[in-house]
Amino acid sequence: MKRFQVKKVAVLGAGVMGAQIAAHLVNVKVPVVLFDLPAKEGAKNGIVTRAIDNLKKLKPSPLGVAADADLIGQANYEEHLEQLRGCDLIIEAIAERMDWKLDLYKKIAPFVAEHAIVASNTSGLSITKLSEGLPEAIKPRFCGIHFFNPPRYMTLVELINTPTTGAQILDDLEAFVTSGLGKGVVRAKDTPNFVANRIGIAGMLATMKEVENFGLTYDVVDDLTGKRLGRASSGTFRTADVVGLDTMAHVIKTLQDNLNEQTDPFYGSFGTPPVLAKLIELGSLGQKAKAGFFKKVGRDIQRFDLESGEYVPAGEKADEVYGRMLKRPAAERLKLLRNAEGPQGQFLWAILRNGFHYAAVHLATIADTARDVDQAMRWGFGMKQGPFELWQEAGWLEVAKMVQEDIAAGKALSKAPLPDWVFKGPVAEVGGVHTAQGSWNPSKGVFEARRSLPVYERQHFPELLLGEAGPKFETAGTTIDENDSLRTWTLDGQVLIASIKTKMHAISPEVCEGLMAAIDLAESEYQGLVVWSGDEPFSAGADLQAMLPAFMAVGVAAIEDAEGFMQQVMLRLRYANVPVVSAVRGLALGGGCELAVHSARRVLHMESYVGLVEVGVGLVPGAGGLTYIARRAAENAETSTGKDLLPFLTEGFTAAAMAKVGTSAIESRQLGYVLHSDLIVPHKDELLFVAINEAKALFAGGYRAPHKRLFPVAGRDGKATILGSLVNMRDGGFISQHDFHIASLIANVVTGGDVEPGTLVSEEYLMTLERQAFCSLIVHPKTQERILGMLNTGKPVRN
């Protein structure tokens, strides 16, 4: 069977979603052309051009680096339809109008390649009805593909088939979306708003209704329904503002227009909330309009008050008693909330009960299995647990009885009873919908295993739901050595894996000792070493707290010893006789960055944020980070005919002195912490698979560590030039005197100190300068203020 290859994608529609889908395709190196209508005035591609320009301004950025927006091809339907013939996937993302979509399909049909997949990014229109406007030859290659906003960051993509969609087409598309785009795929049935928005928007409407019932304010509700409840930190109403109130109203209207009392017994609660209608009438559409449920005025946040029609001060927090309740085990938590006397507790029980009720009643019609619902809510709405997971954890039958009692008492939003499968049969017998055999499929009456497509063989540790069986990274494979700081283990007996276990995967002296031992073992018995942890971050840096006791007892000598040992570890990594591969996901800051750059290779998830940030706590990078910057400058300068090292040093110096962190793996490459030979992986769960194979490939290719060699530095002339710029910044009030002092020390290290330009130095020589600078700062009062401020508040102190 031929492998489905996506060499080029066309995105039709340069609106908010279409443009951002195109941006994410660029992020993952997929060539893309973005289409829209020809502009009525000016250049024909004007609409697309403006959309692409806008991508560079959006925050959070839809692009790994803003300049990559220029890689998006520009086209219009009048002049460029011939370009569609070279596209393997065509994603339609125009406005949610059935007639407009059908008209566009007629226009593009003659230009669609005979192998190409055509997919609509509709958020709720019937995929089957859309397919009816297509030629018979295209129907088997047509389906729905629903991205969630913003596409770069949201994991969920729903795939929706029609009765005529080919099974292989959906499998091929799922493989591409999973591995190529880094997304989590849920296959949804062709029902209004599919899975995530059907459950999620119904939940938001129910929440708004209960807010009215219990008389709560939006700020209190967001405090209750954010992280405390295991949901997105933005809570309910801030999330609505981010999504856009007009967008939310459109999704609600889809429910209103395509459902009724017979097809959805909760239909009576789908009315547009009065506050939403009022805000839309006022043009307060949320974040994009700078006003919605909330509005920022100066530094203050205000909330909308429906009664007065005005914005009033916000910031009220929930009663802390409910914060404590939400920390209790699931079974106890739900009972406490159900029996709560205060409105906030009653509100929380009501929205959870409504969520359980709605998901159970509709499971059979919107999804194949309960797994689809829970994954959709995790990936599309930022929940830590889907509704069925929480229900199962709290005690299936106990919660079911509480929900049914509320239905009978008229407290629920609908009189519809819970389905029979909730109380009778396999689900009731095992106490939940997720089991080792699979997740409950109410249509078939069985627990159904996950799809076993070849693409999922690349995920050694896929994200599991509560109750599911599967390997866990904490215990999988064969453990070679383990303590509280580091686990050394192997999956296949060929590549050794080192997993840091400390909080935030901070690099403590114990972690350093474990890495040293792991390198020794890998050199004698394995093909390579992979540094990887199954959860984020990769590493937030050196463990300052672990060093403090020794510092208090012995003084700065203890710090110098600890830094010296970390530097030895970094050099041991770099010059190991087997390849060391750092598999990076999330933050790789300070010592974490230094660990990564001293590895033979880096394999990074797209959402990796790498940088040397020690300046934020009044220090300099002390475990080889500045030495790396100087060495890389010398290596890059080798290709130049000039002898001046400074131009090659400037970017690295600036990154360290300003504590710049790449906002993606791609930007981290621009900062110099990631090389072009390193691999960037779209899907977080494929990171270990790729890293292990990279280590094996390097070993099979006869890997040898680089030679230890001397390299030139910029010397005192380069240092003087940098200091001149720093003086101007200090005297202009852009940096403080202490910032100037720290940056001067960084300049001293990266230029090699008081030596002639071009002097050849060793890594050990520069690391000595690093240690001296680090130790001189750690006893400085202003640095100690910064360290204590960070430890106490988690925020940098500027002094």
N, C-alpha and C positions, 0 to 999 in steps of 0.2 A: 504494500500500500504506500502511495506517495505521501510524503510529509507535507502538511499544509504550511506553506511559508508566507509570511506577511512581509513583503519587500517594500510595500508602500500602502499608505492609508489615505483615503479622502474623507474629510469631515465636511458635511453639508450644513451650513448655518454658522455664522460667526458671532452668535450671541454669547451670553455669559458662559453657558455650558460648552457650546461647540468650540469656542476659542480655547477654553481651559483643557478640554479633552485633547485638542491639537498640541497644546503646550506640554501635556504629560507624555504624549507620544514622542515629542522631541527629547524629553528628559531621558527616555529609555532607548534612545537612538533609533527610533522608527521614523523613516522619512514620511512626511505628511504634507498634504496640500489642503488648504482651507478655502472653501467656496462660500459665496453669498451672492445676493442679487447685484447686478451692475449698478453702480452709483448713478444717480440722476444728474449730478453735477461733478465736474472734475474728472479725475482718473476713474476708469471703470472699476478698478479694484479698491476704490476708496473705502468702502464699508469694511472690507477685510483688513486693509491697512490700518484703519483706526482701531479695529478690534485687537490687532497684534500689538500696536503701540500701547494700548491700554493694559495689556498683559504685563508690561514692564513696570507698571505703577501699582499693581494690586498687592495687598498685604493680607494674609501671608502669601508669598510669591507662588504662583502656579508653576514657575520655572525653576530649575536647579540653579541656573544663572540667567539673569535678565537678558543678556546679549544673545542667548540662544533663541529668542523670539524671532530673530532674523532667519532662522533655519526653517521656519514654517513657510511653505509655498503659498502663493496668493493666486486666487482664481475667481472667476465669476461665471454664472450659468450661461451668459450670452456668448462668451468668446472661448471658453476653455473646457467644454464638456469632453472633448477628445482625450483630455488627460485622465479621465476615469478609466479608460481602457487599460492603463498600466497599474491600476490599483487592485490589490487583493482583498481589501476590506473597505467597505463604504459605510460610514456611520452618519446617519441623518439625524440632525439635532436642531431643526428649525422650530418655530413657535408651535404650541400645542393646539393646532387647528387641523382636524382631519382632512378638510377639503384642500388646504394648502399642501399638506404632506402628499396626498394622492396626486395632486397636480404635478408636484415635483417628481414623483416616481415615474409618471408618464414621460416627463422631459428627459430623465437620465437613463431610462430603460435601454434605449438603443446603444448606449455607450458602456454598459456594464459588461466586464469580461465574463466569459462563460464559466470560469472557476470561482469568481469573486463572491464573497459573502456580503449581503446588504443587511444592515441592522438599524433599527430605529431607536434613538435614545429618548423616546417618549417616557414621561413619568407616570402615565396612567391610561392612555388611550388604548383601545383594543388592538392588539397586534394582529389578530386574525382579520379584523375588518380592514386594517391597513394593507394586509397581504392581498386582499381581494382586488386591489387596484394595480397589481403587478402582473406582467406576462407569466404564463405557465412555466416558462423555463427558469424564471428567477424565484418563484415561490418556494421551491425546496431549499433555496439558499438564503431565505429571509427569516429574520427573527427579531426579537426585542433585545436591546442591550442598554440597561438603565444604570448609568453612572450616578454617584452621589456627589454633591457639591461640598467642598472643592475636590475635583477629581484626583489631584496629586495626593492629597492627604487622606481621603476617605477610602477605606479598604473595600467597601461593598460594591459589587457590580451584579445586578440581577440579569439573568438570561431568561428570555421568555420565548417558547416555541409556539408555532401554530400547528394545526392538524397536518399541514403539508411540509413542515420543516424536516429536513433530513436529519436522522439521528447523528450521523457522522459530522454534519455541519456544526451541531451544537457541541459535540465533543472537541472538535478542532478549535472552535472559538473559545471554549472554556480553557483549553490548554494555553492558548495565546494570551488570554486575559490574565490567567494565573501567573505563568512564568514570565511572559513578555512584559506585562504591565504591572505585575506585583500585586494583583487584587485577589480578594476572596469572592468566589462565585457562589451565588445562590440561584438555583433554578426555580422560577416562580411560575405559577399558573396564570393564564391570561384573564385575570380578574381586575377590577378597578383598583388602581394604585399598587397592584402587585402585592409584595409581602411587607417590606419594611415600612413603606409609607402608609399602607393600609392599617397596620398595627400602630405605627408611630403617630400618625396624624390623628387617628381615632383616640389614641392615648392623650395627645395634646388637647384635643377638644374636650375630652372627659375631664382633664385636669382643669381647664378653664371653667368648666361647669361647676366643678367642686370648689374652685376658688370663690365663685359667686355664692355657693351654698354656705361656705364657712366664713365668708367675709374676710379673707386674707389679702394682704398686699403682695404685689409682684416681687418685691425684693425679698420678703420673707419666704415666699414660695420658691424662688430660685435658690435660696440658701438651703431649703429643705430638699429640693429635687435635683441638686447637683451632686458633688462628690460624696456627700453624706449618704446619699441613696444609691451610690455605685453607678451614677450616670455621668454624662458630660458635665464638666465643671461649670459650663455656662447655664446650667439649670434649664427651666422651661421657657421663660419669656425672653431671656437673653439669647437663647438658641433661636427663637422665632425671629428676633431682630436680625441676627446674623444671616439666617436663611432668606429673609425678606418677607415682609407681611403680605405683599402682593403675590409672591410665589406660594406662600402658605394658603392664601385665599383661593388660589387656582386649584391647588391639590384638594382642598375642601370641596370646591365646586365640582370636581371630578367625582367625588363620592356622592354629592347631592344629585348630580345629573344621571349617574349610572347605577345607583342603588335605590331601593325603596323599602318599605316596611316588610315586604315579603322576602326580599333577598338579603336584608340585613336588619335583624330585630333591634339593633341599636340606632336605627336611622333617625329616630326622634331626637337624638343628641347631636346630630350633625349640622344643626343650624349654625350659621356664621355668628360667632359670639359678638354681642353688641360693641364691645370695646375694640375688636378687630375691625369691624365695619367703620367705626368712628375714626380710628387711626388712619385707615385707608382713605376715607373721605377727606381728612386733613392733609393727606400727602405724606404722612409720617410712616414711611414704609420700612423703617428699621435702620440698620447700620448704614446702608448705602445712601439714605436720606438724612443721616445724622440725627434721626429722631424716630422712635417707635414706642415700645413699651418703656424704654429708657432713653434718656438724652443726656449728653455730657455738656455741662455749662462750665467753662473754665476747667478747673480741676475737680469740680463736683459732679456727682451723678444724680440725676433727678428721674422720677418715675411718673408715668401718666396717671392722672386721677380722672376716671370716667365721669364721676358725679359733677366735678367742677369744670371738666374739660381742660384743665391746666396741668402743668408739670409741677410736682412738689418734691421736696428733698427726699432722697432715697438713702439706703444704707442700713435699714432695720434688719436685724438678724433674728433667726428662729430662736425659740426658747431652748436653752441648752439641755433641758431634760430630754428632749427628743433627739438631740445629737447623741446623748448617752444611750438612749434606746436603740438607735440605729447601729451602734457598735456591738450590740448583743448578738449571740448566735441566731440564725435565721428563724428557727421555730419560736424561740422566746421573743424575738423582735416583733414578729407578726402578731403574736398574742397580746403583747404589751400595747401595740398600736391599736388593735381592735378594741381593747378595753379602755383606751385612754379617755379621759374626761375632757381634755382641752381640745379646741378646734384644730390645732396643728396636728395633733396625733390622729384625730378622727379623719382629717383630710388625707394624711399619708396612707392610712389603711384603705380609705375609699379609692384612691387612685391605683393602689396595688391590686385591690380586689377587682376593680374594673378592668385592669390589664389582664389578669388571670382569666376572667370571665370572657372577655372579647377574644383572646387568643384561642381558648378552648373551643368556643362556639364556631369559630371560622377556620380552624386549622385545616379541616378536610377540603375546604373549597379554595383556599389560597395557596397551599403548599403541599408538597408530597409528605414531608415529615416534620416533626417538632424541631428537629435539628435546623431546618431551613429558617424557621421563625427565630430561634435563639441566635443563630449566626447573623441573621439579617439585623437584629436589634443591637448586637454587639458591634458589627462592622459599619452599620449605617447610622446608628443613633448614639454610638459611644457608650453603650451600657457595659458594665463589667460582667453582668449576667443577663441572659434573656429571661422572659417571664416564666417559661417552663422550668428553667434551671433553679430559679429562686423558689418556685412552688415546690419542686422536688426536694430541695435542700431543707425546706421548712417542715417537711412531712406531708406527703402527697394527700392522703385521705383526710388528715386533720384539717388541712387548708381547704380542701374541696368541700368539706362539711361546713366550714365557716362561710365560704362563698355562697353555697346553696342556701344556707340559713338567711343570709342577707337578701338573696333573691326572693325567697319566700316572704320575707318581711317587707318587701317593697323598697329596700334601701339601694338596690342596684340600679343601673341605668336602663336595664331591660328585664322583662319577665322571663326571657328565654332561659330554660334550665340548662345546666351543664350537660354535655353529651353523655350518653350511657357509658362510653368507654372510660370515662373518668372514674366511675365507681365500680364497674364490673369488668372482669376479664384480665388480660395480661398486665395492663398498666397498673391497675389496683393491686394485683398480686405482687408485683415487684416493687411497687412504691414509686413509680415515676415513668417518664417517657424516654429517658436516656439510659441505656444499659450497655453492657459489654458486647451484646449482639448487634446493637444498632439503636436507632431512634424510632419512635412510634410513627407508623404510617396508618392513619385512621381509615383511609380508603381501602387498604389491603388487610388491615387488622393484624399487622405484623411489625416487629422491630426490624427496621431496614438498615443494613450496613451502608457506610459511605461509598460513593462511587470510587471505583478503583482504576481511574485513568492513569496511564503511564506518567503523566506530569506530576502526580502526587508521590511518585517514588523518589522525587527530588527533595521531599520534605521529611527529614528524619524525625522531626518532632512537631507535627502539625498542631495547631491550636485545638485543644480538646474542651468539650463541654462537660459540665458536672455529670458524673455517672457514666461517661463514655470510657471505653477501654482503649489503651494505647500507651506507647512508651513515654516515660517522663525523663527529661534530661538529667534530673537530679540523681536518678538511680540506674539509668540505662547503661548498657555496655558492661565492660569489665573494669572495675575500679583497681587502679594500681596503688594509689596512695591518696589519703584524704584526711584533712583536718578542718577546723572551723574557717580557714581562710582560702583553701584551694583544694580542688579535686583534680587528680590526674587520672585519666581513664582512656579507654580505647573502645571504639565501636567494632573495628574489623581486625585488630591485631597488627595493623600495618602503619597506622598514623596515630600518634599520641595526641590527646586533647587535654589542655589545661583550662579549667573553668574556675574563675575567681568567684568566691562566695561572700566576701565582705560586703557591708552596706555600701551601696552605690558602686560596688566593685572597686573600692579604693585600694590603692597599692600600699600595703603595710609591709614592715620588715618580714613578717611571716610569709606574705605573698611572694616577696623577692626570693626568700629561701626556697619556696616551693618551685618557683620558675627555674632557679638554678638547678635544682635536682631533676626537674622535668627535661631540661636541655641535655643534661648528662645521660639520662635514660634514653632519650630519643636518639642521641648520637650512637649509642651502643646497640639498640634493639629495634628501632623503628625507622620508617622512611622520612618522617618529618614530624613537626610539632605544630598543632593549631591552637591558638589562644582564642577561646570562644566561650561565651556564657549564653544560656538559653533565654535570658531576659535582659532587658535594658537596665542601665547603660553598659557600654563596653567597659569604660572606667572613668570615673569622675576625677581621677588624679591621685596623687600621693595622699596617704592617710595622715594628715597633720595631727589629728587627735591622738593617734597611736604614738606619735613622736613626743607629745607634750610631757608625759611623765618623766621620760629620760632627760628632756631638756631642763625640767624643773629640778631634777636631782643632780645632774652632772654639769649642766650648762651647755654652751654652744658646741662643745666637743662632741657631745652625743649626736647632735644634728649633723655635724660634719661627717661623722662615721656613717650615719644612716644614709645621707646623700651619696657618700662615696660608694656604699654598697649598691644603691640603686643604679649608679652609673656603671658599676661593674656588671650588673645584670643586663643593662642595655647593650653594652659592648659584647657580652656573652651571646645575646640574641643575634646581634649583627654578624658575628663571626662564628656562629655555630656551623658544624660540618654537615648538618641536615637543614633543609629549608624550614624556617619558622614563619608561619602564616598567621597574621592577625585578622580575625573575622569580626569586623566592627559593625555595631548597630547602635544607634542612639548617640549619646555623648561619648566623646573620647577627648577629654580635657586634661591639660597639664601633663601629669605623669602617664595618663592613658594615651595621650597623643604621642608622648615620647616612646612608650612601649610599641605603638603601632609603627612609627617611622623607623625604628631600629629593626623591624622584622624584615625578612627577605621579600615578602609580599604582603599586600593588604587586599582583602576582599571585603567590600563595604556594602551594606544596605544603602539604597538611595537616600533614606532619611538618617544619615549619619552626620554628626555635627562635631567637627574636629578643630582643635585649636589649643594654643598655649595661653592660658588665662591667669597665670600666677600674679601678674601685675594687679589684678583685682584684689588680692589679699596682701599687696605690698611686697611681693617677692619677685624673683626672676625664675625662669625655668631652670631647674637644678639637676636634672637627671639626663642631660645630653641633648635637650631640645635646642639650645642655642648653638651647641657644637654642630648639630645636624644642619642648622641654617647656614652656618659658615661653610661647612663641607659641601653642601648642595650648591652654594653660590660659586665655589671654586670649580665644581664639576660642570656646571652650566657655562661658566666662562671659558672652559677649554675649547669650545666650538667657536669662540670669538677671535678675531684677529687682533683686537685691542688687548691691552694689559690691565685696564682699569677694572677692578673687581666690584667697585661700588654699585654700578647699575644692576648687577646680579644679586646684590645683597639687600638692596633697598626694600623690596617687597617682604622679604622674610623678617627684616628688622622691624618694619612697620607692623606686621602681623603680630609679632611678639610684644612689642612696646604698647600696642593699642589693644592687646588681648582679643584680636579678631578671631571669630569662630565661623567656620564655613556653615552656611545655612542649608547645605546639602552636601552629599559626597562630591558632587560636581564642583561646587564652589570651593570645597576643601582642597580639591586638586589645583584650583587657581591660586590658592594660598601657598601651595608647595608641599602640603602635608600628604598628598596623594599623588602618585606618579601615573603617567600614562600607561605604564605596564601593569598597573593594579586593575582589579576587576570591580565593577559596580553592579550589584545584583538588585533587580527590582523587588523581589519577594523576600521578606524577612525570614521566612521559614525554609528558604533554599540556601541560606548563607553557609551553614555548616557543610552541606553537600558540596557546594562549589569550593569551599576552602580546603576540604579533605582532598578533593580531586586536583586542586591546584598544587598542593603539597606533593601528591603522588607524581604529578606530571613533572614538577621540578626535579624530583628525585630520579625519575626515569630518564630525564634528560641529562643526567650526570652532574647535578648541582654541586657547585663548590662555593664556599664563602668568598666574598671579595678579598683581595689583598689588602693588608694594612699598609697604608701609604701616607706620606706627608702631603700636605696641600697648602697652597698659598693663601694668605689673608690680606685684608686691605690695609692693616697696620695703622700707625698713628695718623697718617694723612686722611684715611677714610673715617677714622674716629673723629677727627677735628671737623670734617664736613658735616657729619651727623650732629655733633654737638652744636654747631652753628645753627642748624635748623631748630634744635631743641630749645636753645636760648630764645630764639624768636617766638616760639610757642609759649614758653614760660612768661616772657615779658609781655606778650600780648594777652595774657590771662587765659589761654586755652588749656594749660596744664598747671598743676600746683607745683610747688618747690619739691615736694616728695615724689611726684610723678617724674619731674625732671631728674631727680637723683636716681630713681630706679631705671629710667630709660638710658641714662648715662652709663650705668653699670652694664646694661644689655649691650650698648654700643661697644663698650670695652671688650666684652667677650667675643662678640661676632666679628670684630675687626682684628682680634688677636692681641689687643693691648698695646703697650708702648714698644712696638717693633717697626722695622722698616716695611713699607708696602712690598708685597710679594714674598715676605718671609715664609718659609715652609714650616708648618707646625703639625703636631700630631693631635689626634682626638683627645688623648689623655691630657695634653697641655691645656687645651681649651676647657676641658671638664674641670681642671684645677681652678681656672679663672671663674667658672660657673659656681663651684663650691664656695669659693671665697666671697663672691658677690652674694650668694644665698645666705651664707652665715652672717655676713655683716648686716644684712637687712633684718634677719629674724630677731636680732637684739635691739633693733631700732624702735623707739616708742611709737612712731607713727605706723609702722608696719604692724606692730602688736595691736594697735587700735583697729586696724583693718581686719586682722585675723579674728579677734574677739567679736567684732561686729558681724562678720560672716558666720561664725559659729553660733552666735546668739540669735541673729535675725534672718540669716540666709541671704542677706542683701549686701552688696559692696558698700564700703564706707569711703567717701571721697574726702581726703584731708591733705 
